[in-house]
C-alpha cells in the first residue's frame, strides 16, 4: 500500500490542469512554477503552506514545487502549473 502525502503529485497528474504563462503579478492556486526563457526569472511567491519565497533568481528550466497562491515575476517569465 502506498501512502500519498497531502500535496504529493503523481507524475501523470503534473500539468494536467494546465498552466499560466506569468510575466507580472497573478493570483490563483498552483502546484509548481518553472522558469522559462534564456536567463531564467526573478520572482517572489506567497505559499498557502510553508514559507513564502522572497525575491529569488530561478535558473531557466528550474522547477519549484509548492502550494503557491500569489506570484510576482519582476524579470523573465514562468509557467505556473495549476492545482
C-alpha angles and dihedrals in degrees: 000000000000123000117222117203120222095261101026112134121208114224092245092051096053108111096359091121091053132243142256124232104225127193099152135011124334136170122206141089121293135168098201142010127208127193112227134187131041111309096025120235144286112224148152125211138192114219126205088212129029127003126338118240114243119210102310136168114238120196121233111279095013114137124205117194121206146106101287124183106164126033131187119185112192097174132020125354140282140197110230112201113219122238 
